[in-house]
Amino acid sequence: MAQYIALYRKFRPITFDDVVGQDHIIKVIKHQIINNQIGHAYLFCGSRGTGKTTTAKIFSRAINCTNPVNGEPCNECMVCKGILEGSVPDVLEIDAASNNSVDDIRAIRDNVIYAPTMAKYKVYIIDEVHMLSGSAFNALLKTLEEPPENVIFILATTEPHKIPVTILSRCQRFEFKRISKDDIAKRLQTVCEKNNVKAEYSALLVIAQAAEGALRDGLSLLDRIISSGVTDITESIAREMLGVAETSTVSGVLSCIINKDVSKMLVIVNDVVESGKDVKYFVWEIISLARDILIYKNTKDNNLIRNFTLLKEIEELSSITDNNELSEIISYLSELEANIKGATFPNILLESALIQLVSSETKEIKSNIPEKKEKPIEKAAKEIVQENKATEKKEAKTSSSNSTGNWKEVIDYLRNTGKMSLYATLASTKANIESDKVTVYFSQEFGKNVIEKPENMSALKESILAVIGKDIPVKCLVAGKEDKNESSQIDLINLGVDVNIL
């Protein structure tokens, strides 16, 4: 039985013209080959699956081909076939992730002094070059400074910032872009046709969007669907196989966020979680749709919209929201997406964060809400607190303390400085601000744990300092689990009283 070859290997480009989405690079490289202006060291940078190694391999054949045509390798001569088969010793591909020691690079340095045996040039393709050790980079530097004749280095990396400047300065650098969704979809369409597989273009766009700019990932996702026996790929099948929520589900959640409908939102989110959809990708789709609404609201240009199947929903939602709200939603969800990746229970984090998002941005509509009648004990408690506040204000006037502001101003400061996730977590909390400490009361343990993270606590203390004028210690408590000596004040807080003592 013949061994199955994965689609990304079977359909790997073998000519420059086959490379997708990197025309700005291919044009320069072909010009160099045609005009015999080949450099001795190249650096190919870019995210995964964008064609760095593939281009390097085509380049190694093009400069060694005995019958090149307009800078392209013929892939028919003995040298081209030998390089394709991996039997030409003059073209060597090295994975720096597993061959990153100084001895590995010294072996290359000792070998480059010998002339090519079968090809015109010796080509060393070092993939993930940023993984080399410091001493290995130093050993490579000597060779790059004084390169032997007919030796070319092609370094490929996803993290160029980790490469020493001394290496960077000796290479011709090419930046590989993320491949557009349309370009990936068109390539997938070609692959489907060659494999006698029917596919809706909207389904291929779903796959392309999930690939996040990496054609190799797109081919792998398509491979997963085809290998399951599907020969007619619809958008619904693609979403089901990849764990991607329906577009109506995404627009439904965003509509609930904008319209402050927590109950309906939680029902939709629960369906997404129960159906096994990818939570992180689901958040990304909401962000993408919010972006489309923001762009459409300001340009009315359909060509700039990514979720073109939701144009009607985009038009409707753009009419009931503003730029600031959309920007805050995008900022908040972007931070949430980053946090979900490492979360133990991403679904719980998603639900909690969305509730906080909706609750924190809810406007008070007093005209439609009947005024709540105060119970005698509530009224008495508020009167006591008001008397205390009045006394404190009088004392503050005669005091040299520079403490000002209240808890609402503290959390508003977080929102105004772009810390939307912290703002959302603290928006429903109460706090007791004293001269020597700030006590924050949470309704759940989750919110307390979030704020107690060092980076979040640091941001909160900065906000307190900016608003109140003091660097005051912060203590976090969950309502019902507070210390006994603080129980009297939490009783007032549970009655709806905002306790602020300065």
C-alpha positions as CSV (number, residue, x, y, z in Angstrom):
1,M,0.0,0.0,0.0
2,A,1.4,3.4,-1.0
3,Q,2.2,5.7,1.9
4,Y,-0.3,8.6,2.3
5,I,1.3,12.0,1.7
6,A,-0.2,15.0,3.6
7,L,-1.6,17.7,1.4
8,Y,0.8,20.4,2.6
9,R,3.7,18.1,1.4
10,K,2.0,16.9,-1.8
11,F,1.1,20.4,-2.9
12,R,4.3,22.2,-1.7
13,P,5.2,24.8,-4.4
14,I,8.1,23.7,-6.6
15,T,8.4,27.0,-8.6
16,F,8.4,30.7,-7.5
17,D,5.2,31.3,-9.4
18,D,3.5,28.7,-7.2
19,V,4.4,30.6,-4.0
20,V,1.3,32.3,-2.6
21,G,1.1,35.8,-1.2
22,Q,4.8,36.7,-1.4
23,D,5.1,38.5,-4.7
24,H,7.1,41.3,-3.2
25,I,9.9,38.8,-2.3
26,I,9.7,36.6,-5.4
27,K,10.1,39.5,-7.7
28,V,13.4,40.6,-6.1
29,I,14.8,37.1,-5.9
30,K,14.0,36.3,-9.5
31,H,15.6,39.5,-10.6
32,Q,18.8,38.6,-8.7
33,I,19.0,35.2,-10.2
34,I,18.3,36.4,-13.8
35,N,21.0,39.2,-13.4
36,N,23.5,37.0,-11.5
37,Q,23.4,39.3,-8.5
38,I,23.1,36.6,-5.9
39,G,24.1,37.4,-2.3
40,H,26.0,35.1,0.0
41,A,23.5,35.3,3.0
42,Y,19.8,35.7,3.2
43,L,17.4,36.0,6.1
44,F,13.8,34.9,5.6
45,C,11.5,36.2,8.4
46,G,7.8,35.6,9.0
47,S,5.2,33.6,10.9
48,R,4.8,29.9,10.4
49,G,3.4,28.5,7.2
50,T,4.1,31.5,5.0
51,G,6.6,29.9,2.6
52,K,10.0,30.7,4.1
53,T,11.6,27.2,3.8
54,T,9.7,26.4,0.6
55,T,11.1,29.6,-1.1
56,A,14.6,28.7,0.2
57,K,14.4,25.3,-1.4
58,I,13.1,26.7,-4.7
59,F,16.0,29.3,-4.6
60,S,18.5,26.5,-4.0
61,R,17.3,24.8,-7.2
62,A,17.0,27.9,-9.3
63,I,20.6,29.0,-8.8
64,N,21.9,25.5,-9.5
65,C,19.6,24.5,-12.3
66,T,21.3,23.7,-15.6
67,N,18.3,25.0,-17.7
68,P,16.7,27.9,-15.8
69,V,13.9,29.8,-17.4
70,N,13.3,33.5,-16.3
71,G,14.8,32.8,-12.9
72,E,12.7,29.6,-12.3
73,P,14.2,26.1,-11.9
74,C,13.3,23.6,-14.6
75,N,12.8,20.8,-12.0
76,E,13.7,18.4,-14.8
77,C,17.5,18.4,-15.0
78,M,19.6,16.0,-13.0
79,V,20.6,18.7,-10.4
80,C,17.0,19.9,-9.8
81,K,15.7,16.3,-9.5
82,G,18.6,15.5,-7.1
83,I,17.8,18.4,-4.9
84,L,14.1,17.6,-4.9
85,E,14.9,14.0,-3.8
86,G,17.5,15.2,-1.3
87,S,20.4,13.3,-2.9
88,V,22.6,16.3,-3.7
89,P,25.1,16.8,-0.8
90,D,25.7,20.4,-1.8
91,V,22.3,21.5,-0.6
92,L,21.9,20.9,3.1
93,E,18.8,21.8,5.3
94,I,19.5,22.0,9.0
95,D,16.9,22.3,11.8
96,A,18.5,24.7,14.3
97,A,16.0,23.7,16.9
98,S,17.7,20.3,17.3
99,N,21.2,21.2,15.9
100,N,21.9,24.4,17.8
101,S,25.3,23.7,19.4
102,V,28.6,25.3,18.5
103,D,29.9,21.9,17.3
104,D,27.1,21.7,14.7
105,I,28.0,25.1,13.3
106,R,31.7,24.3,13.4
107,A,31.0,21.2,11.3
108,I,29.4,23.5,8.7
109,R,32.3,26.0,8.9
110,D,34.8,23.1,8.3
111,N,32.8,21.8,5.4
112,V,32.3,25.1,3.5
113,I,35.9,25.3,2.5
114,Y,35.4,22.4,0.0
115,A,34.1,23.1,-3.5
116,P,30.6,21.9,-4.5
117,T,30.6,18.4,-5.9
118,M,27.5,18.3,-8.1
119,A,26.0,21.8,-8.1
120,K,27.3,25.3,-8.9
121,Y,26.6,26.6,-5.3
122,K,26.7,25.0,-1.9
123,V,23.5,26.1,-0.1
124,Y,22.9,25.8,3.6
125,I,19.3,26.3,4.7
126,I,19.2,26.8,8.5
127,D,15.6,26.7,9.7
128,E,14.6,28.3,13.0
129,V,18.0,29.9,13.2
130,H,17.0,31.9,16.3
131,M,17.4,28.7,18.3
132,L,21.2,28.7,17.9
133,S,23.2,29.2,21.0
134,G,25.3,32.3,21.6
135,S,28.5,30.4,20.9
136,A,27.0,28.9,17.7
137,F,26.1,32.3,16.4
138,N,29.7,33.4,17.0
139,A,30.9,30.5,15.0
140,L,28.5,31.3,12.2
141,L,29.5,34.9,12.2
142,K,33.1,34.2,11.2
143,T,31.8,32.3,8.1
144,L,29.3,35.1,7.2
145,E,32.1,37.7,7.5
146,E,34.4,36.0,5.1
147,P,32.2,33.7,3.0
148,P,33.9,31.2,0.7
149,E,33.2,31.5,-3.0
150,N,30.1,29.6,-4.2
151,V,28.6,29.2,-0.7
152,I,25.2,30.7,0.1
153,F,23.4,30.7,3.5
154,I,19.7,31.0,3.8
155,L,18.5,31.6,7.4
156,A,14.8,31.2,8.2
157,T,13.2,32.3,11.4
158,T,9.9,33.2,13.0
159,E,11.6,35.3,15.7
160,P,14.2,37.6,14.0
161,H,14.5,39.8,17.2
162,K,16.4,36.9,18.8
163,I,19.1,37.0,16.2
164,P,22.3,39.0,17.1
165,V,22.6,42.3,15.2
166,T,26.0,41.2,13.9
167,I,24.3,38.3,12.0
168,L,21.4,40.5,10.8
169,S,23.8,43.1,9.4
170,R,25.4,40.5,7.1
171,C,22.2,39.2,5.6
172,Q,19.7,40.4,2.9
173,R,16.5,40.4,4.9
174,F,13.1,39.5,3.5
175,E,9.9,39.7,5.5
176,F,7.3,37.1,4.6
177,K,3.7,38.4,5.1
178,R,0.8,36.5,6.6
179,I,-1.1,35.2,3.6
180,S,-4.5,36.8,3.0
181,K,-7.7,34.8,3.6
182,D,-8.7,35.1,0.0
183,D,-5.3,33.9,-1.3
184,I,-5.4,30.8,1.0
185,A,-9.0,30.0,-0.1
186,K,-8.1,30.2,-3.8
187,R,-5.2,27.8,-3.2
188,L,-7.4,25.4,-1.3
189,Q,-9.9,25.6,-4.1
190,T,-7.2,24.5,-6.5
191,V,-6.2,21.6,-4.2
192,C,-9.8,20.5,-3.9
193,E,-10.2,20.4,-7.7
194,K,-7.1,18.3,-8.1
195,N,-8.4,15.9,-5.5
196,N,-11.9,15.7,-7.1
197,V,-13.4,17.2,-4.0
198,K,-16.4,19.7,-4.2
199,A,-16.2,22.6,-1.8
200,E,-18.2,25.7,-1.3
201,Y,-16.1,28.8,-1.5
202,S,-17.6,30.0,1.8
203,A,-16.4,26.8,3.4
204,L,-12.9,27.4,2.1
205,L,-13.0,30.9,3.6
206,V,-13.9,29.4,7.0
207,I,-10.8,27.1,6.7
208,A,-8.7,30.0,5.5
209,Q,-9.7,32.2,8.4
210,A,-8.9,29.4,10.9
211,A,-5.5,29.1,9.3
212,E,-4.6,32.6,10.5
213,G,-2.4,33.6,7.6
214,A,-0.5,30.3,7.3
215,L,-1.2,28.4,4.1
216,R,0.4,25.2,5.5
217,D,-2.1,25.3,8.4
218,G,-4.9,25.8,5.9
219,L,-3.9,22.7,3.9
220,S,-3.6,20.7,7.1
221,L,-7.1,21.7,8.2
222,L,-8.4,20.8,4.7
223,D,-6.6,17.5,4.9
224,R,-8.4,16.8,8.2
225,I,-11.8,17.3,6.6
226,I,-11.0,15.3,3.4
227,S,-9.5,12.4,5.3
228,S,-12.7,12.0,7.2
229,G,-14.4,10.9,4.0
230,V,-16.1,14.2,3.1
231,T,-16.2,14.8,-0.7
232,D,-18.6,17.7,-0.7
233,I,-17.5,20.4,1.8
234,T,-20.2,22.9,2.8
235,E,-19.7,25.8,5.1
236,S,-21.7,24.0,7.8
237,I,-19.5,20.9,7.5
238,A,-16.4,23.0,7.7
239,R,-17.5,24.8,10.8
240,E,-18.6,21.6,12.4
241,M,-15.3,19.7,11.6
242,L,-13.1,22.6,12.7
243,G,-15.1,23.5,15.8
244,V,-16.0,26.9,14.6
245,A,-19.2,28.6,15.6
246,E,-21.8,29.6,13.0
247,T,-21.7,33.2,11.9
248,S,-25.2,33.7,13.3
249,T,-24.0,32.6,16.7
250,V,-21.1,35.1,16.6
251,S,-23.4,38.0,15.6
252,G,-25.9,36.9,18.2
253,V,-23.4,37.2,21.0
254,L,-22.1,40.5,19.8
255,S,-25.6,41.8,19.5
256,C,-26.3,40.8,23.1
257,I,-23.2,42.6,24.3
258,I,-24.2,45.8,22.5
259,N,-27.8,45.5,23.7
260,K,-26.8,44.5,27.2
261,D,-28.8,41.2,27.1
262,V,-26.9,39.0,29.6
263,S,-29.5,36.2,29.7
264,K,-29.8,35.6,26.0
265,M,-26.0,35.9,25.6
266,L,-25.4,33.2,28.2
267,V,-27.8,30.8,26.4
268,I,-25.9,31.3,23.1
269,V,-22.5,31.0,24.8
270,N,-23.6,27.8,26.6
271,D,-24.6,26.3,23.2
272,V,-21.2,27.1,21.8
273,V,-19.4,25.5,24.7
274,E,-21.7,22.4,24.8
275,S,-21.2,21.8,21.1
276,G,-17.4,21.6,21.6
277,K,-16.5,24.7,19.7
278,D,-13.0,26.3,20.0
279,V,-13.5,29.0,22.7
280,K,-10.4,31.0,21.8
281,Y,-11.3,31.1,18.1
282,F,-14.9,32.0,19.0
283,V,-13.7,35.1,20.9
284,W,-11.5,35.9,17.9
285,E,-14.6,35.8,15.6
286,I,-16.4,38.2,17.9
287,I,-13.5,40.6,17.7
288,S,-13.4,40.2,13.9
289,L,-17.1,41.1,13.6
290,A,-16.7,44.0,16.0
291,R,-13.9,45.3,13.8
292,D,-16.1,45.0,10.7
293,I,-18.8,47.0,12.4
294,L,-16.3,49.7,13.4
295,I,-14.8,49.9,9.9
296,Y,-18.2,49.9,8.2
297,K,-19.6,52.6,10.6
298,N,-16.8,54.9,9.6
299,T,-16.4,54.1,5.9
300,K,-19.6,52.4,4.7
301,D,-17.2,50.5,2.4
302,N,-18.3,46.8,1.9
303,N,-14.9,45.9,0.4
304,L,-13.2,46.4,3.8
305,I,-15.4,43.9,5.6
306,R,-14.2,40.4,6.3
307,N,-17.5,38.8,7.4
308,F,-19.3,39.7,4.2
309,T,-22.0,37.1,4.8
310,L,-23.1,39.2,7.8
311,L,-23.5,42.5,6.0
312,K,-27.1,43.0,7.1
313,E,-26.2,42.4,10.8
314,I,-23.2,44.7,10.5
315,E,-25.4,47.5,9.1
316,E,-27.9,47.1,11.9
317,L,-25.4,46.9,14.7
318,S,-23.4,49.8,13.4
319,S,-26.5,52.0,13.8
320,I,-27.0,51.3,17.5
321,T,-23.4,51.7,18.8
322,D,-20.6,54.2,18.7
323,N,-16.8,54.1,18.1
324,N,-15.8,54.3,21.7
325,E,-18.0,51.3,22.7
326,L,-16.8,49.2,19.8
327,S,-13.2,50.1,20.5
328,E,-13.6,49.1,24.2
329,I,-15.2,45.8,23.2
330,I,-12.4,45.0,20.9
331,S,-9.7,45.9,23.4
332,Y,-11.4,43.9,26.2
333,L,-12.0,40.8,24.1
334,S,-8.4,40.9,22.7
335,E,-7.1,40.7,26.3
336,L,-9.6,37.9,27.0
337,E,-8.4,36.0,24.0
338,A,-4.8,36.1,25.2
339,N,-5.8,34.9,28.6
340,I,-8.0,32.1,27.4
341,K,-5.0,30.3,25.8
342,G,-3.5,29.2,29.1
343,A,-6.8,28.9,31.1
344,T,-7.6,25.6,32.8
345,F,-11.3,26.2,32.3
346,P,-11.6,28.5,29.2
347,N,-15.4,28.2,29.1
348,I,-15.8,29.5,32.6
349,L,-13.4,32.4,31.9
350,L,-15.4,33.2,28.8
351,E,-18.7,33.3,30.5
352,S,-17.5,35.3,33.5
353,A,-15.6,37.8,31.3
354,L,-18.6,38.4,29.0
355,I,-20.9,39.0,32.0
356,Q,-18.4,41.5,33.4
357,L,-18.1,43.2,30.0
358,V,-21.9,43.6,29.6
359,S,-22.4,44.6,33.3
360,S,-19.6,47.1,33.3
361,E,-20.9,49.0,30.3
362,T,-24.7,48.8,31.2
363,K,-26.2,52.3,31.2
364,E,-28.6,53.2,34.0
365,I,-32.1,53.8,32.5
366,K,-33.9,55.3,35.5
367,S,-37.0,56.2,33.5
368,N,-38.1,52.6,33.0
369,I,-37.0,51.3,36.5
370,P,-39.3,51.9,39.4
371,E,-37.6,53.4,42.4
372,K,-36.8,50.8,45.0
373,K,-38.3,51.5,48.4
374,E,-35.8,51.4,51.2
375,K,-36.3,49.2,54.2
376,P,-36.0,50.9,57.6
377,I,-32.7,49.2,58.4
378,E,-31.3,50.2,55.0
379,K,-32.3,53.8,55.5
380,A,-30.8,53.9,59.0
381,A,-27.6,52.4,57.7
382,K,-27.3,54.9,54.9
383,E,-27.9,57.8,57.3
384,I,-25.1,56.5,59.6
385,V,-22.7,56.3,56.7
386,Q,-23.7,59.7,55.4
387,E,-23.1,61.2,58.8
388,N,-19.7,59.5,58.9
389,K,-18.9,60.9,55.5
390,A,-19.9,64.4,56.5
391,T,-17.7,64.1,59.6
392,E,-14.7,62.8,57.5
393,K,-15.1,65.6,55.0
394,K,-15.0,68.2,57.7
395,E,-11.9,66.6,59.1
396,A,-10.3,66.4,55.7
397,K,-10.7,70.2,55.3
398,T,-8.5,70.8,58.3
399,S,-6.1,68.0,57.6
400,S,-2.9,68.2,55.5
401,S,-3.8,64.9,53.8
402,N,-3.9,65.1,50.0
403,S,-6.3,62.1,49.6
404,T,-9.1,62.8,47.2
405,G,-11.5,60.8,45.0
406,N,-13.6,57.7,45.5
407,W,-13.8,54.1,44.4
408,K,-15.8,54.8,41.2
409,E,-13.1,57.3,40.2
410,V,-10.4,54.7,40.8
411,I,-12.0,52.1,38.5
412,D,-13.0,54.7,35.9
413,Y,-9.3,55.6,35.8
414,L,-8.5,52.0,34.8
415,R,-11.0,52.2,32.0
416,N,-9.7,55.6,30.8
417,T,-6.1,54.2,30.7
418,G,-7.2,51.2,28.5
419,K,-7.2,48.5,31.3
420,M,-10.6,47.3,30.2
421,S,-10.2,43.8,31.7
422,L,-9.4,45.1,35.2
423,Y,-12.2,47.7,34.9
424,A,-14.7,45.0,34.0
425,T,-13.6,42.8,36.9
426,L,-13.9,45.7,39.4
427,A,-17.0,47.5,38.1
428,S,-19.4,45.5,40.3
429,T,-17.3,45.6,43.4
430,K,-17.5,47.8,46.5
431,A,-14.6,49.2,48.5
432,N,-13.8,50.6,51.8
433,I,-11.1,53.3,51.5
434,E,-9.3,54.3,54.7
435,S,-6.3,56.4,55.3
436,D,-4.0,53.3,55.7
437,K,-5.6,50.7,53.5
438,V,-8.1,50.0,50.8
439,T,-10.4,46.9,51.2
440,V,-12.1,45.6,48.0
441,Y,-15.1,43.3,48.4
442,F,-15.9,40.7,45.6
443,S,-19.0,38.7,45.2
444,Q,-17.0,35.7,43.9
445,E,-13.6,34.2,44.5
446,F,-12.8,34.4,40.8
447,G,-12.7,38.2,40.7
448,K,-10.5,38.3,43.9
449,N,-8.0,35.9,42.4
450,V,-7.8,37.9,39.1
451,I,-7.0,41.2,40.9
452,E,-4.5,39.6,43.3
453,K,-2.2,38.7,40.4
454,P,0.9,40.8,40.8
455,E,0.6,42.7,37.5
456,N,-3.1,43.4,38.1
457,M,-2.6,44.5,41.7
458,S,0.2,46.8,40.6
459,A,-2.1,48.4,38.1
460,L,-4.8,48.9,40.7
461,K,-2.4,50.5,43.1
462,E,-1.2,52.9,40.4
463,S,-4.8,53.9,39.8
464,I,-5.4,54.5,43.5
465,L,-2.3,56.6,43.7
466,A,-3.3,58.6,40.7
467,V,-6.8,59.3,42.0
468,I,-6.4,59.4,45.8
469,G,-2.9,60.7,46.0
470,K,-1.6,58.0,48.3
471,D,0.3,54.7,47.9
472,I,-2.1,52.6,50.0
473,P,-2.0,48.8,50.6
474,V,-4.9,46.9,49.0
475,K,-6.7,44.0,50.6
476,C,-9.1,41.8,48.6
477,L,-12.0,39.9,50.3
478,V,-15.0,37.8,49.2
479,A,-18.3,38.9,50.7
480,G,-19.2,36.5,53.5
481,K,-15.6,35.4,54.0
482,E,-14.3,38.7,55.4
483,D,-12.5,39.2,58.7
484,K,-14.7,39.6,61.8
485,N,-13.4,43.1,62.5
486,E,-14.6,44.2,59.1
487,S,-18.0,42.5,59.3
488,S,-19.8,45.7,60.3
489,Q,-18.7,47.5,57.2
490,I,-19.4,44.6,54.8
491,D,-22.9,44.5,56.3
492,L,-23.4,48.1,55.1
493,I,-21.9,47.2,51.7
494,N,-24.3,44.2,51.3
495,L,-27.2,46.7,51.9
496,G,-26.0,48.6,48.8
497,V,-24.0,51.2,50.6
498,D,-20.8,52.4,49.0
499,V,-18.5,52.8,51.9
500,N,-15.7,55.3,51.4
501,I,-13.7,56.6,54.3
502,L,-10.9,59.0,53.7
